[in-house]
Amino acid sequence: MELFAVPDLPEIRPGDDLAALIRERVDLEPDDVVCVASTVVSKAEGRLADLSEFPAGPRARELAARLAEISGDEKDPRFAQAVLEESTEIIVEAPFLLTESRFGHVGVNAGIDRSNVAGADLLLLPKRPSESAARIREGLPVDRVVVTDTCGRPFRHGQRGVAIGWAGMPASRDWRGEADRDGRELGVTVQNVVDELAAAANLVAGEGDGGTPVVVVRGFEFGDHDGSDAQFREVEGDFVRQALREWAFESN
């Protein structure tokens, strides 16, 4: 399997045709997987916003005040309002805002970005990233597109690439019922393929001002496995979320 970045992409602006920009810069093969950073998808879809668009309500002011008290730094309640409006649930209120986005992704601050946003204050995640992936796919000579983002995860330090949208392939491949090397039947192994592709792409894409937002994965084979589009855990079986709902942060 080979991964390489699409070179020389310009600064993406609202209304830009991402598929056309990618096609102009790389010779794609039908079995390639194209991984596109959510930042450029959001910019092309006009998901830039100013804080003035989010006048703070009482709940946002309460959240901002609590976070400011904990951190010792001033917090803009308009940012908290933006997080509220982009979320379906605030899972953790302190010492940071851990939320579920409107398409099911759990992350800090609803995934709202405040860096690399020329001419605006905020960059919101795509509204429906899998639909975004499908639209990009329509303009490319490939079957598979993944929209990626970076976020942290429990029990691990640092951030890694994850898939928040995909088209043309299942999110996971199911090894249950197949045999391991000793002939034992696998009973629980479901491999989140789109997350693994996103993480691999993020290694090539890089971060900061030297980052490249589109990476091509060549030579990946899904194999003869059952697949599933289940990506985000159902709340009923998400015991970590259930525990967090009962947890409260206590500052020293």
LOZAKOL-749572 format. One record per residue: residue number from 1; residue in one letter; x, y, z of N, C-alpha, C, O in turn. Coordinates in pm, whole numbers, plus 50000, padded with zeros to 5 digits. Each point is the difference from the previous one (the first is absolute). Layout:
! LOZAKOL-749572
NODE   num   residuo     n_u     n_v     n_w    ca_u    ca_v    ca_w     c_u     c_v     c_w     o_u     o_v     o_w
NODE   NUM         A       X       Y       Z       X       Y       Z       X       Y       Z       X       Y       Z
...
This chain:
! LOZAKOL-749572
NODE   num   residuo     n_u     n_v     n_w    ca_u    ca_v    ca_w     c_u     c_v     c_w     o_u     o_v     o_w
NODE     1         M   50084   49881   50000   49916   50119   50000   50088   50124   50000   50102   50003   50068
NODE     2         E   49860   50098   49858   50076   50123   49985   49911   50120   50030   49882   50000   49965
NODE     3         L   50174   50100   50102   49928   50124   50026   50083   50118   49952   50121   50002   50019
NODE     4         F   49814   50095   49919   50069   50121   49958   49904   50118   50002   49881   49985   49975
NODE     5         A   50175   50132   50054   49920   50122   50008   49978   50059   49861   50085   49989   49912
NODE     6         V   49800   50072   50071   49972   50073   49876   50071   50134   50010   49973   50076   50093
NODE     7         P   50117   49957   49813   50082   50121   50015   49930   50126   49952   49906   49996   49919
NODE     8         D   50143   50117   50133   49971   50133   49945   49853   50038   50000   49955   50072   49911
NODE     9         L   49971   49881   50186   49861   50047   50010   49999   50144   50049   50075   50035   50091
NODE    10         P   49842   50050   49850   49994   50139   50044   49922   50013   50130   49941   49903   50048
NODE    11         E   50058   50217   50009   49912   50029   50113   49856   49983   49953   49958   50061   49902
NODE    12         I   49967   49856   50170   49863   49968   49958   49904   50109   50049   50010   50048   50114
NODE    13         R   49899   49990   49798   49903   50105   50030   49859   49948   49977   49981   49901   49928
NODE    14         P   49919   50165   50132   49862   49955   49981   49963   49989   49853   50027   50090   49920
NODE    15         G   49911   49797   50045   49957   49977   49864   50101   49928   49913   49968   49962   49888
NODE    16         D   50155   50020   50161   50102   49930   49920   49958   49855   49975   49937   49937   50085
NODE    17         D   50099   50013   49800   49971   49862   49961   50120   49914   50040   50099   49992   49927
NODE    18         L   49892   49944   50189   50113   49921   50049   50036   49887   49905   50118   49976   49975
NODE    19         A   49782   49956   49973   50027   49889   49909   50080   50047   49879   50096   49934   49959
NODE    20         A   49865   50179   49983   50071   50051   49883   50143   50037   50035   50093   49972   49923
NODE    21         L   49927   50091   50192   50135   50038   50042   50088   49877   50021   50119   50003   49968
NODE    22         I   49823   49890   50084   50077   49877   50019   50032   49935   49865   50114   49960   49976
NODE    23         R   49786   50032   49937   50021   49938   49868   50111   50068   49922   50076   49934   49930
NODE    24         E   49935   50198   50082   50099   50075   49924   50143   49970   50045   50094   50029   49927
NODE    25         R   49922   49913   50192   50134   49990   50059   50050   49858   50019   50115   49981   50040
NODE    26         V   49802   49920   49933   50044   49863   50021   49926   49907   49905   49882   50019   49972
NODE    27         D   50188   49880   49980   49938   49897   49916   49948   49890   50091   50077   49920   50053
NODE    28         L   49793   50077   49965   49939   49904   50090   49969   49870   49930   49975   49997   49880
NODE    29         E   50027   49895   50198   49962   49869   49950   49868   49959   50066   49972   50043   50112
NODE    30         P   49947   49875   49820   49866   49970   50051   49996   49944   50142   49905   50026   50074
NODE    31         D   50197   49898   49965   49999   49938   50132   50063   50087   50109   50011   49956   50115
NODE    32         D   50030   50166   49852   50057   50089   50101   49894   50038   50104   49880   50002   49971
NODE    33         V   50166   50028   50148   49917   50063   50103   50051   50142   50017   50118   50019   50029
NODE    34         V   49796   50080   49954   50039   50140   50015   49954   50049   50136   49881   50001   50030
NODE    35         C   50215   50040   50053   49973   50048   50135   50013   50151   50001   50106   50055   49966
NODE    36         V   49787   50013   50072   49994   50146   49993   49977   50056   50140   49907   49959   50069
NODE    37         A   50178   50135   49973   49987   50059   50132   49871   50081   50010   49962   50070   49906
NODE    38         S   49972   49919   50206   49873   50069   50019   50016   50151   49990   49905   50070   49965
NODE    39         T   50214   49982   50065   50019   50146   49993   49973   50053   49860   49932   50101   49984
NODE    40         V   50120   49832   49914   49978   50051   49864   49859   49971   49952   49944   50077   49922
NODE    41         V   49997   49812   50126   49860   49973   49967   49913   50111   50058   49911   50052   49931
NODE    42         S   50113   49983   50194   49922   50106   50064   50019   50134   49929   49903   50073   49979
NODE    43         K   50219   49959   49983   50024   50127   49931   49926   50003   49866   49938   50100   49966
NODE    44         A   50070   49791   49959   49930   49995   49871   49850   50012   50017   49931   50055   49914
NODE    45         E   50017   49894   50197   49856   50003   50024   49955   50126   50075   49883   50012   50037
NODE    46         G   50210   50081   49983   49963   50126   50063   49968   49990   50147   49914   50073   50050
NODE    47         R   50153   49838   50020   49970   49981   50142   50087   50090   50089   50028   49965   50115
NODE    48         L   50013   50149   49833   50069   50099   50080   49896   50087   50070   49892   50024   49948
NODE    49         A   50143   50024   50171   49904   50079   50077   50075   50101   50085   50117   49981   50033
NODE    50         D   49813   50124   50003   50052   50099   50094   49931   49982   50135   49886   49956   50007
NODE    51         L   50185   50080   50099   49941   49988   50133   49875   50085   50014   49911   49968   50079
NODE    52         S   50082   50140   49845   49883   50087   50009   49871   49930   49957   49890   50046   50031
NODE    53         E   50124   49841   49896   49883   49924   49957   49941   49916   50113   49895   49938   49982
NODE    54         F   50172   50059   50134   49958   49914   50110   49983   50082   50128   50078   49984   50094
NODE    55         P   49821   50104   49910   49977   50073   50125   49973   49903   50115   49919   49909   49988
NODE    56         A   50151   50112   50121   50000   49903   50108   49871   50005   50081   49954   50107   50040
NODE    57         G   49988   49777   49983   49887   49986   50088   50045   49969   50141   50120   49989   50025
NODE    58         P   49786   49995   50067   50035   49974   50141   50085   49875   50019   50095   50000   50077
NODE    59         R   49870   49893   49852   50076   49875   50015   50144   50018   49955   50092   49951   50066
NODE    60         A   49930   50117   49821   50135   50023   49950   50080   50087   50097   50118   49973   50023
NODE    61         R   49820   50128   50032   50070   50086   50096   50038   49921   50125   50107   50021   50058
NODE    62         E   49805   49889   49983   50029   49916   50118   50120   49908   49972   50090   49988   50083
NODE    63         L   49910   49948   49801   50110   49910   49965   50132   50075   49989   50102   49955   50052
NODE    64         A   49896   50161   49882   50122   50078   49982   50055   50047   50133   50122   49999   50022
NODE    65         A   49790   50043   50068   50044   50047   50131   50065   49887   50079   50102   50020   50066
NODE    66         R   49839   49860   49928   50058   49886   50073   50137   49964   49944   50094   49976   50076
NODE    67         L   49920   50021   49792   50128   49966   49939   50105   50106   50030   50117   49967   50022
NODE    68         A   49843   50159   49980   50093   50107   50032   50048   49989   50144   50117   50022   50029
NODE    69         E   49793   49943   50061   50037   49983   50142   50101   49887   50016   50093   50011   50080
NODE    70         I   49889   49881   49846   50090   49885   50011   50136   50030   49940   50103   49968   50059
NODE    71         S   49898   50094   49823   50126   50020   49927   50074   50126   50040   50121   50010   49983
NODE    72         G   49805   50088   50070   50062   50128   50029   50012   50090   49879   50055   50110   50009
NODE    73         D   49894   49846   49878   50003   50078   49877   49858   50041   49962   49904   49928   50026
NODE    74         E   50085   50188   49913   49870   50047   49957   49945   49911   49888   50075   49963   49910
NODE    75         K   49797   50003   50096   49935   49917   49899   49885   50078   49937   49918   50059   50071
NODE    76         D   50078   49941   49798   49896   50074   49929   49871   49919   50001   49996   49890   49944
NODE    77         P   49898   50161   50117   49875   49923   50005   49939   49979   49862   49918   49909   49982
NODE    78         R   50119   50172   49920   49951   49978   49864   50055   49871   49941   49933   49932   49922
NODE    79         F   50192   50034   50117   50055   49872   49954   49923   49885   50063   49969   49902   49932
NODE    80         A   49999   50109   50195   49919   49897   50066   49864   49988   49932   49947   49889   49985
NODE    81         Q   49997   50223   49973   49872   49995   49929   50014   49926   49867   49912   49922   49964
NODE    82         A   50197   50102   49964   50023   49928   49875   50009   49850   50024   49946   49921   49923
NODE    83         V   50124   50040   50185   50010   49858   50034   49862   49942   50029   49968   49891   49954
NODE    84         L   49952   50182   50120   49865   49953   50032   49918   49980   49872   49929   49900   49987
NODE    85         E   50081   50193   49922   49918   49993   49879   50046   49891   49903   49923   49953   49917
NODE    86         E   50204   50007   50094   50052   49894   49914   49991   49862   50064   50049   49902   49944
NODE    87         S   49890   50088   50173   49999   49876   50076   49858   49953   50029   49905   50079   50004
NODE    88         T   50084   49791   50015   49874   49943   50048   50006   49968   50148   49896   49984   50064
NODE    89         E   50226   50006   49992   50014   49971   50142   50133   50053   50049   50102   49985   49932
NODE    90         I   49899   50078   50184   50122   50033   50071   50025   49887   50099   49931   49989   50101
NODE    91         I   50167   49928   49871   50026   49882   50082   50081   50036   50124   49972   49951   50109
NODE    92         V   50128   50136   49873   50083   50050   50111   50002   50152   49990   50026   50055   49893
NODE    93         E   49946   50013   50219   49996   50146   50002   50130   50063   50048   50028   50116   49970
NODE    94         A   50051   49809   50105   50124   50052   50056   50094   49883   50027   49953   49892   50038
NODE    95         P   50178   50126   49943   50072   50125   49976   50005   50042   49853   50071   50095   49967
NODE    96         F   49857   49839   49947   49986   50038   49860   49863   49953   49955   49932   49927   50072
NODE    97         L   50027   50114   49809   49870   49961   49946   50018   49879   49908   50058   50012   49892
NODE    98         L   49893   49874   50152   49999   49879   49918   49858   49981   49950   49907   49989   50080
NODE    99         T   50075   50007   49789   49866   50004   49944   49980   49894   49893   50095   49944   49945
NODE   100         E   49778   50030   50029   49964   49920   49883   49951   50095   49890   49909   50080   50021
NODE   101         S   50154   49909   49862   49960   50085   49889   49866   49952   49945   49950   49895   50037
NODE   102         R   49994   50184   49874   49868   49968   49945   50004   49879   49906   49894   49949   49963
NODE   103         F   50224   50006   49998   50007   49877   49919   50057   49883   50079   50027   49895   49942
NODE   104         G   49993   50122   50190   50033   49886   50085   50141   49992   50051   50030   49915   50084
NODE   105         H   50059   50172   49869   50140   49996   50043   50015   50063   50137   49945   50107   50026
NODE   106         V   50129   49826   50063   50027   50052   50133   50140   50059   50003   50098   49932   49966
NODE   107         G   49913   50195   50074   50129   50065   50006   49991   50128   50081   49893   50038   50047
NODE   108         V   50220   50027   49968   50008   50123   50078   49947   50117   49917   50035   50014   49883
NODE   109         N   49882   50069   50178   49951   50125   49939   49928   49978   49867   50005   50086   49912
NODE   110         A   49927   49800   50073   49926   49969   49878   50089   50004   49876   49952   50018   49889
NODE   111         G   50179   49965   50132   50092   49999   49886   50023   50136   49938   50055   50008   49891
NODE   112         I   49903   50100   50176   50016   50134   49943   50147   50040   50004   50066   49986   50103
NODE   113         D   49985   50063   49784   50140   50036   49986   50014   50152   50004   49916   50073   49946
NODE   114         R   50192   49973   50118   50026   50145   50004   50135   50034   49937   50046   50113   50012
NODE   115         S   50017   49790   49921   50128   50024   49933   49982   49986   49849   49911   49929   49953
NODE   116         N   50175   50138   49972   49997   49996   49854   49863   50038   49945   49948   49937   49908
NODE   117         V   49994   50168   50150   49868   50046   49957   50012   50146   49958   49956   50090   50071
NODE   118         A   50104   49933   49814   50020   50136   49953   49865   50067   49972   49915   49944   49931
NODE   119         G   50067   50177   50125   49880   50077   49972   49879   49961   50083   49891   50050   49975
NODE   120         A   50126   49864   50123   49889   49959   50086   50055   49963   50136   50121   49987   50019
NODE   121         D   49788   49995   50077   50042   49961   50135   50003   49849   50019   50085   49947   50072
NODE   122         L   49821   49983   49862   49979   49858   50027   49987   49922   49871   49957   50053   49898
NODE   123         L   50080   49821   50108   49973   49906   49892   49924   49882   50060   50053   49927   50083
NODE   124         L   49823   50056   49874   49915   49893   50050   50021   49874   49918   50038   50008   49883
NODE   125         L   49937   49876   50177   50009   49876   49925   49892   49997   49891   49899   50069   50012
NODE   126         P   50121   49852   49882   49893   49983   49902   49872   49954   50068   50004   49925   50097
NODE   127         K   49882   50120   49850   49873   49963   50063   49975   49851   49991   49959   49938   50099
NODE   128         R   50064   50002   49785   49977   49857   49978   50120   49946   49922   49995   49994   49877
NODE   129         P   50112   49967   50194   50125   49966   49932   49991   49883   49903   50071   49999   49899
NODE   130         S   49844   49903   50127   49988   49889   49904   49937   50047   49870   50035   49951   49893
NODE   131         E   49871   50142   50115   49945   50058   49878   50106   50082   49929   50004   50002   49877
NODE   132         S   50081   50066   50198   50112   50073   49939   50092   49905   49926   50043   50028   49888
NODE   133         A   49989   49859   50176   50086   49900   49935   49937   49949   49871   50069   49981   49900
NODE   134         A   49801   49997   50103   49930   49950   49881   50005   50102   49886   50018   49962   49885
NODE   135         R   49967   50167   50147   50007   50104   49897   50139   50008   49939   50014   50013   49878
NODE   136         I   50090   49980   50205   50137   50002   49947   50023   49879   49911   50060   50010   49893
NODE   137         R   49893   49875   50153   50016   49876   49924   49938   50010   49861   50055   49945   49904
NODE   138         E   49833   50125   50083   49934   50014   49869   50088   50069   49898   49984   49978   49880
NODE   139         G   50109   50105   50167   50086   50073   49907   50136   49938   49979   50086   50059   49935
NODE   140         L   49936   49820   50119   50130   49934   49990   49986   49865   49933   49893   49938   50008
NODE   141         P   50211   50013   49927   49996   49867   49938   50035   49890   50100   50072   49906   49965
NODE   142         V   49878   50105   50157   50026   49900   50104   49867   49962   50064   49901   50071   49986
NODE   143         D   50099   49817   50084   49879   49954   50067   49994   50040   50147   49892   49998   50059
NODE   144         R   50223   50039   50001   50003   50012   50146   50061   50133   50042   50108   50038   49956
NODE   145         V   49820   50033   50132   50045   50128   50055   49974   49999   50151   49895   49955   50045
NODE   146         V   50202   50094   50031   49988   50012   50145   50026   50144   50040   50098   50060   49957
NODE   147         V   49813   49998   50124   50021   50132   50058   50059   49981   50139   49944   49928   50083
NODE   148         T   50170   50136   49943   50075   49976   50123   49999   50122   50091   49975   50112   49957
NODE   149         D   50052   49862   50170   50021   50106   50097   50103   49948   50100   50039   49883   49993
NODE   150         T   50006   50201   50097   50090   49955   50107   49933   50027   50134   49935   50102   50019
NODE   151         C   50082   49805   50073   49947   50019   50135   50073   49909   50096   50067   49905   49960
NODE   152         G   49920   50125   50169   50058   49915   50102   49907   49883   50030   49891   49990   49944
NODE   153         R   50154   49921   50144   49917   49887   50040   50032   49965   50145   50109   50030   50049
NODE   154         P   49798   49909   50020   50024   49967   50141   50123   49911   50017   50027   49912   49918
NODE   155         F   50045   50112   50190   50113   49916   50043   50124   50014   49910   50097   49927   50019
NODE   156         R   49901   50164   49884   50114   50019   49911   50039   50147   49996   49914   50088   50007
NODE   157         H   50215   49938   49981   50050   50136   49987   50005   50040   49854   50034   49918   49914
NODE   158         G   49934   50206   50056   50012   50051   49864   49878   49971   49915   49903   49937   50043
NODE   159         Q   50104   50111   49833   49890   49985   49905   50040   49904   49888   50118   49976   49974
NODE   160         R   49779   49968   49961   50026   49916   49883   49885   50018   49901   49893   50051   50035
NODE   161         G   50131   49907   49841   49899   50015   49898   49885   49903   50020   50020   49884   50037
NODE   162         V   49859   50165   49937   49880   49916   50005   49915   50033   49879   50013   50107   49940
NODE   163         A   49899   49801   50025   49905   50024   49892   49870   50054   50059   49946   49944   50095
NODE   164         I   50006   50166   49847   49868   50050   50043   49897   49984   49888   49881   50018   50024
NODE   165         G   50164   49949   49856   49909   49974   49889   50068   49911   49898   50123   49999   49991
NODE   166         W   49800   49926   49934   50057   49909   49901   49894   49966   49897   49880   50013   50024
NODE   167         A   50167   49942   49860   49909   49960   49892   50070   49895   49915   50121   50006   49977
NODE   168         G   49801   49898   49976   50052   49899   49908   50058   49877   50064   50048   49911   49931
NODE   169         M   49949   50082   50202   50053   49884   50072   49937   49995   50138   49955   50103   50050
NODE   170         P   50041   49779   50013   49951   49993   50137   50097   50066   50096   50119   50014   49970
NODE   171         A   49832   50026   50144   50087   50059   50102   50090   49894   50064   50113   50030   50038
NODE   172         S   49838   49849   49973   50078   49897   50070   49989   49868   49927   49907   49976   49922
NODE   173         R   50189   49937   50105   49991   49863   49949   49994   49904   50117   50068   50017   50101
NODE   174         D   49848   49884   49883   49962   49912   50110   50071   49867   49985   49979   49926   49904
NODE   175         W   50107   50045   50194   50076   49875   49998   49933   49889   50081   50051   49889   50006
NODE   176         R   49836   50141   50055   49935   49901   50084   49956   49880   49916   49944   50015   49891
NODE   177         G   50083   49868   50163   49969   49876   49928   50115   49948   49918   49999   49885   49958
NODE   178         E   50103   50201   50018   50120   49954   49930   50099   49942   50101   49983   50018   50120
NODE   179         A   50119   49914   49831   50093   49929   50088   50129   50079   50017   50044   50069   49909
NODE   180         D   50016   49919   50211   50133   50057   50020   50105   49900   49952   49965   49898   49940
NODE   181         R   50164   50129   50084   50107   49915   49948   50002   49862   50064   50059   49906   49946
NODE   182         D   49875   50083   50169   49993   49869   50066   49869   49928   49974   49973   49895   50059
NODE   183         G   49946   50162   49853   49874   49937   49966   49885   50033   50092   49890   49948   49983
NODE   184         R   50134   50141   50117   49893   50039   50090   49909   50102   49932   50047   50088   49927
NODE   185         E   49825   49900   50097   49904   50092   49938   50003   50134   50072   49993   50006   50123
NODE   186         L   50018   50102   49801   49997   50134   50056   49857   50037   50038   49907   49979   49923
NODE   187         G   50078   50076   50197   49865   50027   50049   49966   50145   50019   49882   50034   50011
NODE   188         V   50219   50056   49993   49971   50141   50030   50068   50099   49906   49971   50119   50007
NODE   189         T   50116   49836   49906   50084   50093   49923   49925   50066   49886   49965   49935   49901
NODE   190         V   50010   50194   50115   49946   50084   49893   50100   50114   49981   50024   50078   50093
NODE   191         Q   50034   49932   49789   50109   50093   49973   49946   50128   49938   49938   49998   49894
NODE   192         N   50086   50114   50173   49954   50129   49949   50096   50047   49891   50100   50065   50027
NODE   193         V   49867   49901   49850   50090   50022   49887   50012   50148   49966   50111   50049   49974
NODE   194         V   49778   50024   50027   50009   50140   49959   50081   50083   50100   50070   50093   49961
NODE   195         D   49923   49873   50168   50085   50069   50097   50147   49968   49976   50085   50088   50009
NODE   196         E   49945   49786   49960   50139   49963   49977   50056   50067   49875   50116   50041   49998
NODE   197         L   49803   49970   49898   50044   50072   49880   50021   50147   50031   50096   50061   49953
NODE   198         A   49814   49997   50127   50013   50141   50036   50128   50024   50081   50070   50099   49978
NODE   199         A   49960   49811   50115   50121   50015   50081   50125   49988   49914   50094   50078   50017
NODE   200         A   49906   49827   49892   50115   49985   49910   50016   50123   49912   50112   50047   49979
NODE   201         A   49777   50005   49970   50006   50120   49915   50052   50119   50079   50074   50082   49946
NODE   202         N   49887   49928   50182   50044   50113   50081   50151   50001   50020   50060   50107   50011
NODE   203         L   50001   49775   49993   50147   49994   50011   50065   50064   49879   50103   50067   50013
NODE   204         V   49838   49913   49870   50056   50055   49877   49963   50148   49985   50081   50081   49954
NODE   205         A   49796   49954   50085   49952   50137   49982   50078   50098   50085   50030   50111   49956
NODE   206         G   50003   49849   50168   50070   50091   50089   49904   50097   50066   49878   49992   49983
NODE   207         E   50180   50101   50093   49922   50098   50075   50059   50139   49978   50105   50015   49938
NODE   208         G   49826   50086   50113   50052   50136   49996   50003   50059   49861   49927   49957   49910
NODE   209         D   50160   50143   50072   50001   50073   49873   50064   49920   49888   49994   50041   49884
NODE   210         G   50068   49845   50148   50058   49917   49896   49911   49882   49961   50040   49915   49922
NODE   211         G   49840   50082   50134   49913   49886   49974   49943   49999   49860   49984   50105   49937
NODE   212         T   49984   49775   50014   49937   49983   49870   49867   49931   50023   49997   49893   50061
NODE   213         P   49891   50164   49892   49869   49954   50045   49940   49881   49926   49894   49952   50040
NODE   214         V   50170   50000   49854   49945   49886   49926   50109   49896   49981   50110   50031   49954
NODE   215         V   49858   49845   50082   50094   49889   49988   49933   49886   49925   49883   49969   50022
NODE   216         V   50193   49970   49888   49950   49885   49923   50059   49872   50059   50121   49989   50021
NODE   217         V   49792   49915   50006   50042   49867   50045   49986   49907   49880   49891   49983   49946
NODE   218         R   50219   49957   50012   50000   49912   49883   50036   49857   50042   50097   49978   50074
NODE   219         G   49826   49928   49879   50032   49860   50027   49928   49943   50121   50030   49887   50040
NODE   220         F   49875   50188   50020   49925   49944   50112   49889   49909   49948   49925   50038   49910
NODE   221         E   50067   49842   50146   49897   49904   49964   49914   49969   50122   50051   49962   50105
NODE   222         F   49820   50055   49879   49909   49971   50111   49994   49851   50029   49987   49960   50115
NODE   223         G   50022   49958   49782   49998   49856   50017   49859   49945   50004   49902   50075   49995
NODE   224         D   50090   49794   50013   49870   49932   49998   49946   49988   50142   50002   49893   50061
NODE   225         H   49951   50218   49990   49947   50006   50136   49864   50067   49998   49969   50078   49910
NODE   226         D   49950   49892   50190   49879   50077   50020   50038   50141   50043   50104   50019   50063
NODE   227         G   49814   50080   49904   50027   50137   50037   49883   50062   50073   49888   49947   49998
NODE   228         S   50139   50165   50065   49896   50072   50074   50029   50148   49994   50116   50041   49993
NODE   229         D   49778   50041   50009   50017   50144   50008   49982   50051   50142   49990   50121   50022
NODE   230         A   50006   49789   50075   49993   50042   50140   50134   50061   50040   50101   49929   50006
NODE   231         Q   49901   50199   50020   50123   50070   50036   49996   50053   50143   50097   49987   50075
NODE   232         F   49791   50072   49963   49987   50060   50132   49914   49909   50089   49894   49953   49958
NODE   233         R   50153   50023   50163   49930   49908   50089   49859   50052   50033   49979   50120   50020
NODE   234         E   49926   49788   49985   49868   50035   50051   50012   50030   50150   50077   49935   50071
NODE   235         V   49848   50163   49974   50011   50043   50139   49974   49885   50096   50064   49990   50105
NODE   236         E   49841   49922   49860   49964   49891   50090   50118   49908   50030   50006   49941   50107
NODE   237         G   50088   50046   49799   50115   49913   50022   50129   50074   50024   50107   49939   50009
NODE   238         D   49885   50194   50002   50120   50081   50022   50014   50025   50149   49951   50100   50052
NODE   239         F   50116   49808   50016   50008   50007   50146   50090   50113   50047   49981   50052   50110
NODE   240         V   50117   49986   49811   50085   50113   50037   49917   50129   50001   50010   50079   50093
NODE   241         R   49907   49941   49803   49915   50119   49998   49903   49999   50118   49977   50104   50063
NODE   242         Q   49966   49782   49965   49906   49992   50111   50068   50037   50132   49941   50068   50085
NODE   243         A   50184   49886   49932   50073   50034   50122   50033   50149   50005   49992   50061   50106
NODE   244         L   50044   49996   49780   50034   50143   49996   49878   50086   50032   50015   50108   50059
NODE   245         R   49869   49847   49904   49878   50077   50031   49980   50015   50151   49941   50097   50046
NODE   246         E   50109   49806   50030   49984   50003   50146   50120   50064   50070   49997   50019   50121
NODE   247         W   50108   50014   49802   50124   50051   50058   49998   50153   50004   49946   50064   49910
NODE   248         A   50113   49992   50193   50010   50146   50011   50143   50038   50034   50063   49938   50087
NODE   249         F   49989   50161   49844   50135   50048   50025   50006   50080   50130   49915   50086   50024
NODE   250         E   50185   49885   50059   50019   50075   50124   50140   50059   49999   50099   49927   50003
NODE   251         S   49909   50205   49992   50130   50067   50001   50056   50004   50141   49925   50005   50098
NODE   252         N   50206   49993   49910   50065   50000   50132   50001   50140   50061   50050   50019   50110
